[in-house]
Amino acid sequence: MTQPPDSRVPRPPADDGVTYVFAVCRATRAVGALDLADEAGMPGGRAVRLLPAGLLTAVVQTVPAADFTDEVWQRRLSDRTQIERYARAHHAVVSNVAAHAPVVPLPLATLYHDDDRARTRLATEANRFHTALKRVAHHAEWGVKVYRAPTPEPDPTPDEPLTAAGGRVPGAGLAYLNRKRGVQALRERRREQALDVAESVDAELRGLAAASRRLRTHGAALSGDDRTHVLNATYLVADERAGELRRLVRVLGDRTGSQIELSGPWVPYSFVGEV
């Protein structure tokens, strides 16, 4: 339920409250005993609390409806500082609950008009939530980025030589073109080798993970990083294999000469499915 039917509130009175859902857990004794008193939650909202719904429990907060209208939220999305503030608040609650029990984290700004609507949605999607919870229990998400091994760029192709009179040296034009083609061919071979390394790293990590997802690589213009990014992936790994994952990443980095960055463990946002 990435976008529930009432995930935005159409111009409600400013003092009306709506139910914001952070995550869904199983209704266990451990979850029922969670102390959420220190959770700040969304700015301007009331206390973060548990909302029982049969065999499931949602982590929710009553927030001002006027703060989540389409108009207000669109303005917020265009303000990087504001959207990061809300994203961090959302993630903090999800992460703290996930430290005590498996959770299905819901997307930022998942809202219902009231608790009853939220309970109804959980009941409707109960099977999907239970499937997702089973998938991620005792697992964490890890991110892996692979960058091409640093190599010196081919020497710049020299300018085409000229005679003393300013004319072309016989045969120089063909030699110039051949040098230029050679530099381009070398760059292409290096690129293909780097992509082969990315595929081999991904294959080894997939062998250890319960599930994986390939993400889009980013360019220097987007990240400000001038390294060549050849793999961007995320892996769902059993908690008991976290040490094995770290060791494998080190081995793969030494073996391939590539720069491999491992991040995590994270709440498994990428592996809860379209619920």
Buried (B, 14 or more C-beta within 10 A) or exposed (E): BEEBEBBBBEEBEEEEBBBBBBBBBBBBEEBEEBEBEEBEBBEEBBEBBBBBBEEBBBBBBBBBBBBBBEEBBEEBEEEEEEBEBBEEBBBBBBBBBBEBBBBBBBEBBBBBBBBEBBBEBBEEBBEBBBBBBEBBBEBBBBBBBBBBBEEEEBEEBEEBEEEEEEEEEEEBEEEBEEBEEEBEEEEEEBEEBBBEBBEBBBEBBBEBBBBBEEEEBEEEEEEEEEBBBBBBBBBBBBEEBBEEBEEBBEEBBEEBEBBBEBEBBBBBBBBBEEB
